[in-house]
Amino acid sequence: MHGTNTGPVRRAACAVFAFGLLAALLGGCLSTGKGRGVAPAPSAAMSGAPFWVNPDSEAAHQVAKWKKDGRADDARLLERIASEPVAEWIDVDDPEGQARGFTEAAAAAGRRALLVLYNIPHRDCGQYSKGGAADGNTYRAWLNEVAAGIGNREATVILEPDALTHIVDGCTPARYHEERYALLMYAIDTLKTLPHTKVYLDAGNAGWVRDPRSLVGPLQRADIARADGFALNTSNFYTTEANKAYGMELSTDLGGKHFVIDTSRNGRGPLPGGHDEAWCNPPGRGLGVPPTTHTADRHIDAYLWIKRPGDSDGPCKGGPAAGTWWPEYALGLARNAAP
């Protein structure tokens, strides 16, 4: 139920070029895409988040295009997305190069890379974001390449959205459960050998798994003890307050484990209705609290934009394929942003 993202290889390489050439956040990165100019320099490094802002993001290019096209007001609104640090979803092609590119660009800017790993076999139960590695050995090899790309640079990794919740809700067939636990354990163990990498294992959201206690066992089986914590609300719309309550229940049952919350699109909360109807490109939603580590709660390490605002959830409600940039939806999120 989470859209993957397109074009990370080009963005990573372009970001490295931009930061290597300009050695700061003062310049953009030229794109080879038709109609795209120089991406504007990120301007929101004052949000309380230590994370890197990609100057070559789809939002940044859209801002430049709309300015050129005379849509100044829309461009100004969309800067609410372009100027904030948003997670980069590592693709299956050249994972080492992508991870290296993003982390090197972040390091050059004195920032921390925010990455999402979403390639578990049998991903998303064959729904809009179906796919993932062909088997366990392929996944381990892919994960090893990601780890090699991160190296000793600073990174925060959100690990495998949906993987555990699809075990709990019965969507993932039982014959795949043991392999999934083993692969999540391997991923956490591998990433935690890196000196400056934090890992948060996805644990659903307040509107999906009604009883947080049903996730305690699966999180423990996946070795949450070795991770830095768990992640909530990835690619979803449930309010920060609802996820706080859900997260604190889960944290208590896990001995005080810390967590992060995806606030990228929860500024207006979820669309009224059941979870199955509300998660995919719901209209009228808005940006939530900008990324920050200033949460005023010692158990909540950060509010993050894990889902890239403006990327489609899938071909529903008029949207393009999952992970495809949808500028008009992004504009709606920016227009409806929480105060």
ABEGO torsion letter per residue (X at the ends): XBBBBBGAAAAAAAAAAAAAAAGBAABBBBBABBGBBBBBBBAAAAAGBABBBBAABAAAAAAAAAAAAGBAAAAAAAAAAAABBBBBBBBABGAAAAAAAAAAAAAAAGBBBBBBBBABBGBGGGBAABEEBABAAAAAAAAAAAAAAAEABBBBBBBGBGAAAAAAAGABBAAAAAAAAAAAAAAAAAAAABAABBBBBBAEBAAABABAAAAAAAAAAAGAAABAEBBBGBGBABBAAAAAAAAAAAAAAAGGBBBBBBAAAAAAEBBBEBAAAAABGBBGBBBBBBBBABAGBAABABBBBABBBGBBAEBBGGBBBBGBBBAAAAAAAAAABBX
